[in-house]
C-alpha cells in the first residue's frame, strides 16, 4: 500500500497557474512534514528561472536539458528557510503531454540528487524508523491530471511506488509550535595541522561535537519532562477556535549536560593549536508538528534538528559572505569579530506555520523581501517580518605569533619534565625519610 499525501488546497490552484505559463515544463519543490501515519504537503515552490535558461534554443524542448544542479541548489537554499519539522519532501514537474514519457525518470534523478546534497549538510542522522519516501509529482499542463509516486531515498535502486494525493483545506491552520532559546558558548580550537587554517572546516567539526550535546539534552515541555511515546498535548486542554494568528505554542527549556555520565569513559587529547573560534550568543529554535495527535518524540526531534540546523546554517551563510567579500584565500591571523546573521520569521498565509530566514545587520528589508519572492515565490510585507533574536558573535582568536620563543618554550618544558622524571626517585626517598623521622620522634617522645 502506497503513502497518502494530505495537501494544502491552495497548492492545487498554484500548480494550475504554473501550468499556464506557456513553458514546455516547470519544476519545483514540495515542502511538508512526514510521519509514520501520514504525510503533509503545505507548500509548493517553483524553481526560480536561471539566466542561461532564458536564452533561446533552436532544438525542440526535452527533459534531458533539465538543470539538475540548479534545482538542487534551490533546494539547499530553501531548506535553510524551513523551521524544525518541515523539509523538502519531494519535487514536482509540470510538463506538456509530449514530454510525459520522460517525466518519471527525470523526477527520480532530481529526487536523489536533492537528497544527496541536503544530507551532506546535516549534522544529524535520520532515525532508523524515519520515513524515507520522497514524493515525485507529475502534472500534465494540458489535462491538469496529477500522478504522484514515491521513491525510497535510502535505496539507490528504489523503484516508483504509487501514492495518493488528497487536497484538504486549512491543513496547517492548527499545527502546534514549539519554541525555545538556547544559549550558545562554543569554544572550537583551530588545529595547527589544519590545511591553511581552514576556519569553515574547523567550525563544522566543532559544531558536530556540539550537536551531540544537543541530541543528549533534556527537553522540558511547558516545564515538564514527558515520555517520548505520550501525546504532546496529553493532560492539557486543547484551545478551541485556533486561528492562524493564534497558534498553540509549547514553551521548551533545553537542559544540556555539564559532563559525561559515570558510565562513559572520559579521555583527554593534547593537540597543537594555532588559535580558536568562539561562538557566543543566544539562538531561537522553533519547530512545528501536525495537529493529528503528535507524539512527544516527533516534536522534540523536530526541535533538536532545528536548533542544530539554525546555528550550522548561519555559520555557513557567514563563511559564504566572507568568501564573497574577502576572497577564498584570505589568511588573516589577526583577531577578528564577526556577527552571525540574525534569525527572522515570516507567516504563511492561511497557516499557523512561519517560515524562517537570516539577516545581516547591514541588510535592508527589501533584500529579504526579494529573497522570499525568488526562493519561496511568496511576497512578504515589511511589517510581517519578525526578528526573533539578538546578535550572536563569532570571535576568531589566533595564538600570539611568538615563533622565535616557541622552540625555546617547548625545550624548557621538555627539560623540566625530564629533570622531574630523573629526580622523582630522590624526591620520593626524601619524602619517605621525612615521614620516618617524624614517626621516630613521636615514638621516642612517648
Helices and strands as residue ranges (DSSP letters): E 4-8, H 9-18, E 25-34, E 39-46, H 51-54, G 63-65, H 68-80, E 87-95, G 97-102, H 103-121, E 133-140, E 146-152, E 161-162, E 164-168, E 176-191, G 195-197, H 199-215, E 218-221, E 249-255, E 273-289, H 296-326, E 336-340, E 342-347, E 354-359, H 365-376, G 382-384, E 385-387, E 392-398, H 403-422, H 424-445
